[in-house]
Amino acid sequence: MIPAVDYIRILPELVLSIFGIIVMMVDPLLPEQGSRKRLGIVAVVGTLAALAATAYQTGFYGEAFYHMVRVDTFSVFFHVVVLMIALVVILASYDYLDVQSIRAGGEYYALILFGTVGMMLMSSAIELVLIFIALEISSISTYILAGMRRRAAESAEASLKYFLLGSFATAFFLYGVAMIYGATGTTNIYNIANFLRTQQSTLAYLAVGLMFVGLGFKVASAPFHVWTPDVYEGSPAPVVALMSTGPKAAAFAVLLRVLFATGAPGWFWMVWVSAALSMTLGNIGALVQQNVKRLLAYSSIAHAGYLLVAFAAGQQVGISAAMFYAASYAAMNVGAFAVVSHFASAGEKYVTLDDYAGLGRRSPLLAGILTIFLLSLIGIPVTGGFFAKFYVFSAALQSGLVWLTIIGVINSAIAAYYYLRIIVYMYMRDERSEAPVARIPVGLGIGLAISLIMTIYLGVLPGRVLEYAIQGAQDLLK
Amino acid sequence: MNFINSNILTIVIFLPLAGAILLLFFPRRHRDIRYFALAVSLITLLASLHLPWYLVRGQSGFQFEQNIPWIAHPNIHYHLGIDGISMWLVILTTFLMPMCVLISWNSIGDRVKEFFILMLVLETAMIGVFVALDLFLFYFFWEATLIPMALIIGMYGHGRKIYASVKFFLYTMIASVFMLAAVIWLYAKTGTFDFVDIQGKIQSGQVAGFEHAAFWLFLGFFVAFAVKVPLFPLHTWLPDAHVEAPTAGSVLLAGVLLKMGTYGLLRFNLGLFPDQSRRNAPWIIALAIIGIIYGALVAMIQPNIKRLVAYTSVSHLGFVVLGIFSFTQIGMDGAVYQMLSHGISTGALFMLLGMIYDRRHTYDIGEYGGLATPMPVYATFFAFIMLSSVGLPLLNGFIGEFMVLSGAFQAKQLYGILAATGVIWSACYLLWMYQRVFYGSITNPANNSLRDLSARERVSLWPLAIAALVMGVAPMLWLHSIDPAVAAALKQFSSVVQAHATHAPGPLLRADVARNGVQALLQVIGR
């Protein structure tokens, strides 16, 4: 008999799934050609309810369903991050769908909700098989979402590319799970940890390597990053906002569990090299981009690299730094893509740097907001991006990773150039073609306000969130 | 009174920012925006005058301190405070600001609201740099000056403005990353960002591994400041930024932003790493002297007046660096004085250039000639300010240069001799430029009908001209509070250096001589 409290420990997932089902059920009842805005409201209510459920969960820490799920500060932290991302993305999509004439609003919102369920479960599952299932739920939703702009060829390309390469990656992850089962005889994270504490296993090295490949793909870290620019370019902009942050945060949560909670061996150099490569390739790739979505895609590769620096630092400081980074990266990147999605207008026509020329004059507010997100991505003080980098690099220094820190710092300096380029285009160039900017719709406005407040909050008063992250790191290692 | 004294720095810092925020909600009527910006900058100036009024001169250490914990982890405090050095730099900033608003009155015709918002935000950041005593806070304000300035150059500049703006941003940004690295190192070893605490810990030798890292830390700070000063060979961003910037941008760039570099050298490089400062002084002085001479020679051949004035900054700031690294009382006093007087005279020069640019839209010396005939008032102001920049006795430039050169001679005669040539060069290029622009007969018919200065333009120049004169005849007004602050810095400094390097008695030990030098100077000037 499963005790009732177990259901509370998956309450946010349950709530969100129910709302996803409601969205799908209501969808056919609406007139076929009509707008799907009402479903967006249902989805927003769903995420808010899930947030409330997460808050309720904090009174019920513990494991559930025969050690399959574990609710602690670590998983609650990632729940909140993922839910906030989903909330802002849904708000940003509210008018976007009509502008792009995407009729499949029902599927769209439902898939975002289901995908979010998968991401949340990834952070709370402590059973590798369940983690794998959660990973699939989140991945499959995003594969479909990537192809939502049905009439655009590049959207279909993005979807297919993401699906094919993503399936390979998941297979790698599954292979790794099988190996670790072979090595330790269990798929429970903490049982694996107990086993590895007492015995050596060569197979475990292989397993960790394979799982790292799978998850490295999901977080778009080099050398598993090649899919990123094409997929981000083709997918609808709000979906990119989601998949560049949500599944990434969730996959990092899994990676934290797999590498640190299990006490797995042999990951250090793998992570080190991947971090250095991601930062360098991402930033150098971004330098030459003309398409803003591609530029931000390369930037997201670079940010995965910074995050992996925190992994390489390891221990409690590294883990908490990584968690903080995931949160603040989510805030600023979702915001940036939300602006991009609005500015792209019908058919996502305006996504090159030239289209951004003179944006500061045409739409001072939008340009100002985007500037703050970009400054945060550069890592200018009083934005979340600064403290994120600060914690990561100081964690790295504390662990004696001087060279990785140097590579990271040089990379942040390089990165300033291309983010700055967008600002230069917006404020200092005169527009060549008149790209119209519609008024900022209410939904997007709220979404942008949330990301903006979070970005600045994390930059001015990072203390609370960091303390929570430190607590989460302690819980993870317990 | 107590409330004001303990909060005055916060008030001075954030008044402009509050003004900028209010300005956001202003209607787009240009006139109101300008008057509002002027009012805000004047109120800030008034508020800042509280500082010299109530500063206790004899007291060492920082005054008007405010220290509030801001972020627990990392341990960052909102720690502000000033001494006689930083106080005058704050006043310089608040003093130049109303002139900058006045000078931009008509020359900025487009995106006026954004312009004044950027200016006010910039003012907040600049003041913050001079009063922050927490290294993190300092770094924040330091970076915060960058964005509005880059935007001012890039949005309102002329010609190759984007190139200039990006170059300025990247130079400073990349250089300050090194400073950040050094700051983080210090934090990692001491657990605090507080300047005073760190200084204390370094002096009492509580910082593990400091001996080995000291050189690199010194260099990290040094690079960030040297780019800003700018010290040869890191000066290449400066001519571009100056020439392309709008007038107000150039005034603030030359008047205040460059001083952030020299202030940083004085406060942080010397304050935290006295031993390293001394060891590295020879090559730094060499660079400063190269800067003095090179800047002057390059200025001489510029066909563009604004570029010419920009290069004079390279030369004049070389004096400041020389004075700081002479480690003599009089030299450092002079360096601080030179910072202030350079802010006044070069700021005024850029304003004058802006006025002629508004009329003719060119900086090309060849386009001008004989301007004294149609614009006698302008020519007079220009002559006055130009002479103050040359270093004519009884005007502000002379005092600073004289003191720096005395310090340099005390440190090593060769330094003094080489640097003194800079004075000659500056007379050459400025006088020659003046002759070409103002004297002779009018060769270009476009110059025949030039209007002389308007009332607004005169109002914006008078304060600077008066300041130049007062600073020239009554330097004690400033030196009274600068001298003790420098002496305190030097004393702290000499005790450490003596402890570390007893075998090398240097100019430091001649502080008494330096004091006599100051006294002698004062007698010359006649108080």
Chai-1 contact restraints between the chains, C-beta under 6 A:
chainA,res_idxA,chainB,res_idxB,connection_type,confidence,min_distance_angstrom,max_distance_angstrom,comment,restraint_id
A,I380,B,E143,contact,1.0,0.0,6.0,A-B,restraint_1
A,P381,B,F140,contact,1.0,0.0,6.0,A-B,restraint_2
A,P381,B,E143,contact,1.0,0.0,6.0,A-B,restraint_3
A,S394,B,I184,contact,1.0,0.0,6.0,A-B,restraint_4
A,L397,B,A188,contact,1.0,0.0,6.0,A-B,restraint_5
A,V409,B,V177,contact,1.0,0.0,6.0,A-B,restraint_6
A,A413,B,I174,contact,1.0,0.0,6.0,A-B,restraint_7
A,A413,B,V177,contact,1.0,0.0,6.0,A-B,restraint_8
A,A416,B,M173,contact,1.0,0.0,6.0,A-B,restraint_9
A,V424,B,I162,contact,1.0,0.0,6.0,A-B,restraint_10
A,Y427,B,M155,contact,1.0,0.0,6.0,A-B,restraint_11
A,M428,B,G154,contact,1.0,0.0,6.0,A-B,restraint_12
A,M428,B,M155,contact,1.0,0.0,6.0,A-B,restraint_13
A,M428,B,I162,contact,1.0,0.0,6.0,A-B,restraint_14
A,G463,B,I71,contact,1.0,0.0,6.0,A-B,restraint_15
A,G463,B,A72,contact,1.0,0.0,6.0,A-B,restraint_16
A,L466,B,H73,contact,1.0,0.0,6.0,A-B,restraint_17
